[in-house]
Amino acid sequence: MKAIFSILSIICAAIIMAACQTQQAETMVLLDEKISEVKISESEGFGGMNEDIILSFKDKKSLDIFEKAITTASKQPGKADISEPEYDVMVEYESNEGELPTHGIHLWLGKENEKSTFMYITDDSVYLTSPQMTEKLRKLILSEE
C-alpha cells in the first residue's frame, strides 16, 4: 500500500511540476537584466522596428509597468492573423560587459477594458495582456503622445 501511495505521490508531483513549467513557457520573456529604457515608435509593419522614436521611458515606475505587461502577457494558441501593429516597442538593457540586444516587440494597444496584444518581431505568436495592464499602458503611451 505504501508503494502505491509513493508512486502516486511521485506521479502527482511530476504532473504539478510539468504544469508549472508549461505555465512559465506560455508567457513572454525578457533578458534577466535590468531594463534601462523602453522606446516606442509608430509601427511600419511586421518584422522590423521603426527607428523614429515618439516616446521614451527611463523612470523606474514606467519601466516596471512595461516589464510586467510584457512578462505577464500570455501566449495564445495558433498563428497570428491580425492587422498591422500600431506600435513598435524597443526594450533596452543596462550592461556592464558590452552591448546587450534590444528586444523588439510589436504592440496593438487595446481600448479601455480590453486586452492588448504583443508579438516578438521575430515570431508570429500572439501574447495578450490583461485589461488592467492595458489600462496602465494606455495611461503611459496615450498621455505622453
Secondary structure, 3 states (H helix, E strand, C coil): CHHHHHHHHHHHHHHHHHHHHHHHHCECCCCCCCEEEEEEEECCCCCCCCCCEEEEECCHHHHHHHHHHHHCCEECCCCCCCCCCCEEEEEEECCCCCCCCCEEEEEECCCCCCCCEEEECCCCCCEECCHHHHHHHHHHHHHHC
